[in-house]
């Protein structure tokens, strides 16, 4: 993709995985508001296992200063759905994620995770509007981001577009692709 912006390259490199995840049964059911209570609880538990591991891997490169960590939102949702703190601590964590080795790689990984928050808002709307949804009253802070501002999407994109070193561009793309692959395998 000669001449393409880094954002366009990231989108192109992750497009196939992104499309496959749209067909994931639990994510698709949540997006359509048709997920049942057991399925929703299981989905949130799986997402919790990924996000807890991701936040460890992103480490010191990025802090969650603009709001609660995504795993904290998931923990709150799980609690609202009756999952005890002991049950939450027993949730397996995704082991396919490796710690980021550079700021550029971390930015690429965040491109995937924070980008998914944009889609989460659509899922939150579907869950709230479905009368039979297990999250119609509570338990969708994660998908709605609790109404809080996440690390700014526009700021993240600006930081990605400020990368000029081809090696760092490759690291950002590698971070995005490996994070998306780990998420797909985990789900």
C-alpha positions as CSV (number, residue, x, y, z in Angstrom):
1,X,0.0,0.0,0.0
2,X,2.5,2.5,-1.2
3,X,1.7,6.0,-0.2
4,X,-1.1,4.9,2.2
5,X,-1.2,6.4,5.7
6,X,-0.3,4.2,8.6
7,X,-3.9,4.2,9.6
8,X,-4.9,2.9,6.2
9,X,-2.2,0.3,6.4
10,X,-3.3,-0.8,9.9
11,X,-6.9,-1.1,8.7
12,X,-5.9,-3.1,5.6
13,X,-3.6,-5.5,7.6
14,X,-6.3,-6.2,10.1
15,X,-9.4,-6.2,7.9
16,X,-9.7,-10.0,7.5
17,X,-9.5,-10.7,11.2
18,X,-11.9,-7.8,11.9
19,X,-14.4,-9.3,9.4
20,X,-14.1,-12.8,11.0
21,X,-14.7,-11.4,14.5
22,X,-18.0,-9.8,13.2
23,X,-19.2,-13.3,12.6
24,X,-18.1,-14.6,16.1
25,X,-21.3,-16.1,17.5
26,X,-21.3,-14.4,20.9
27,X,-20.0,-11.0,19.6
28,X,-22.6,-11.2,16.8
29,X,-25.4,-12.0,19.2
30,X,-24.4,-9.2,21.5
31,X,-24.3,-6.8,18.6
32,X,-27.8,-7.8,17.6
33,X,-29.1,-7.7,21.1
34,X,-30.0,-11.4,21.0
35,X,-27.5,-12.8,23.4
36,X,-29.0,-14.7,26.4
37,X,-27.9,-14.2,30.0
38,X,-25.6,-17.2,30.1
39,X,-24.0,-16.3,26.8
40,X,-23.5,-12.7,27.9
41,X,-21.9,-13.7,31.2
42,X,-19.6,-16.1,29.3
43,X,-18.7,-13.4,26.7
44,X,-17.8,-10.9,29.4
45,X,-15.7,-13.5,31.3
46,X,-13.8,-14.3,28.1
47,X,-13.3,-10.5,27.4
48,X,-12.1,-10.0,30.9
49,X,-9.4,-12.7,30.5
50,X,-8.2,-11.0,27.4
51,X,-8.2,-7.4,28.7
52,X,-6.5,-8.3,32.0
53,X,-3.7,-9.9,30.1
54,X,-3.5,-7.1,27.5
55,X,-3.2,-4.4,30.2
56,X,-0.2,-6.4,31.6
57,X,1.4,-6.7,28.2
58,X,1.0,-3.0,27.3
59,X,2.7,-2.3,30.6
60,X,4.6,1.0,31.0
61,X,4.1,2.1,27.5
62,X,0.5,3.2,28.0
63,X,-1.3,4.1,31.1
64,X,-5.1,4.2,31.5
65,X,-5.1,7.8,32.8
66,X,-8.2,8.9,30.9
67,X,-10.6,6.6,32.6
68,X,-10.9,3.2,34.1
69,X,-9.0,0.3,32.6
70,X,-11.3,-1.8,30.3
71,X,-10.8,-4.8,32.7
72,X,-12.2,-2.7,35.5
73,X,-15.3,-2.0,33.5
74,X,-15.6,-5.7,32.8
75,X,-15.1,-6.5,36.5
76,X,-18.0,-4.1,37.3
77,X,-20.2,-5.7,34.7
78,X,-19.4,-9.2,35.9
79,X,-20.2,-8.1,39.5
80,X,-23.5,-6.7,38.3
81,X,-24.3,-10.1,36.7
82,X,-23.6,-11.9,39.9
83,X,-20.0,-13.1,39.3
84,X,-18.1,-13.0,42.7
85,X,-14.6,-11.7,43.1
86,X,-13.4,-15.2,43.7
87,X,-15.0,-16.4,40.4
88,X,-13.5,-13.4,38.6
89,X,-10.0,-14.2,40.0
90,X,-10.4,-17.7,38.7
91,X,-11.0,-16.5,35.1
92,X,-8.1,-17.7,32.9
93,X,-6.0,-15.0,31.3
94,X,-5.0,-15.0,27.6
95,X,-1.5,-16.3,27.4
96,X,-1.0,-15.6,23.7
97,X,-0.1,-12.0,24.2
98,X,3.5,-11.0,24.6
99,X,4.7,-7.9,26.3
100,X,5.2,-5.0,23.9
101,X,8.8,-4.3,23.2
102,X,8.5,-0.7,21.9
103,X,6.2,2.3,22.0
104,X,5.3,1.9,18.4
105,X,4.3,-1.7,18.9
106,X,2.2,-0.7,21.9
107,X,0.5,2.0,19.8
108,X,-0.4,-0.7,17.2
109,X,-1.8,-2.9,19.9
110,X,-3.8,0.0,21.3
111,X,-5.2,0.7,17.8
112,X,-6.9,-2.6,18.0
113,X,-8.1,-2.5,21.6
114,X,-9.2,1.1,21.6
115,X,-10.7,0.8,18.2
116,X,-12.9,-2.1,19.5
117,X,-14.3,0.4,22.0
118,X,-15.9,2.3,19.1
119,X,-17.7,-0.9,18.1
120,X,-18.6,-1.5,21.7
121,X,-20.8,1.6,21.8
122,X,-22.9,0.0,19.0
123,X,-23.2,-3.2,21.0
124,X,-24.2,-1.2,24.1
125,X,-27.0,0.4,22.2
126,X,-28.2,-3.0,20.9
127,X,-28.1,-4.4,24.5
128,X,-30.0,-1.5,26.0
129,X,-32.7,-1.6,23.4
130,X,-33.3,-5.3,23.5
131,X,-36.0,-5.9,26.2
132,X,-34.8,-9.5,26.8
133,X,-31.1,-8.5,26.9
134,X,-29.3,-9.6,30.1
135,X,-27.7,-6.1,30.1
136,X,-30.9,-4.1,29.5
137,X,-30.7,-2.6,33.0
138,X,-27.1,-3.1,34.1
139,X,-23.9,-4.9,33.1
140,X,-22.8,-3.0,30.0
141,X,-20.3,-0.5,31.3
142,X,-17.6,-2.2,29.2
143,X,-19.4,-1.9,26.0
144,X,-20.6,1.7,26.7
145,X,-17.2,2.6,28.2
146,X,-19.2,3.7,31.2
147,X,-19.8,7.0,29.3
148,X,-16.2,7.8,30.1
149,X,-13.7,9.1,27.7
150,X,-11.1,6.5,26.7
151,X,-7.6,7.4,25.8
152,X,-8.5,9.7,22.9
153,X,-9.0,7.8,19.6
154,X,-8.1,11.0,17.6
155,X,-5.0,11.4,19.8
156,X,-4.0,7.7,19.3
157,X,-4.4,8.1,15.5
158,X,-2.3,11.3,15.6
159,X,0.4,9.5,17.5
160,X,0.4,6.7,14.9
161,X,0.5,9.1,12.0
162,X,3.4,11.0,13.6
163,X,5.5,7.8,13.2
164,X,7.9,8.4,10.4
165,X,10.5,5.7,10.9
166,X,9.7,2.7,8.6
167,X,10.9,0.3,11.4
168,X,8.5,1.9,13.8
169,X,5.7,1.7,11.3
170,X,6.4,-2.0,10.9
171,X,6.4,-2.4,14.7
172,X,3.0,-0.7,15.0
173,X,1.5,-2.9,12.3
174,X,3.0,-6.0,13.9
175,X,1.6,-4.9,17.3
176,X,-1.9,-4.5,15.7
177,X,-1.8,-7.8,13.8
178,X,-0.5,-9.8,16.7
179,X,-3.0,-8.3,19.1
180,X,-5.9,-9.0,16.7
181,X,-4.7,-12.5,16.1
182,X,-4.4,-13.2,19.8
183,X,-7.8,-11.8,20.4
184,X,-9.3,-13.9,17.6
185,X,-7.7,-17.1,18.9
186,X,-8.7,-16.3,22.5
187,X,-12.3,-15.8,21.5
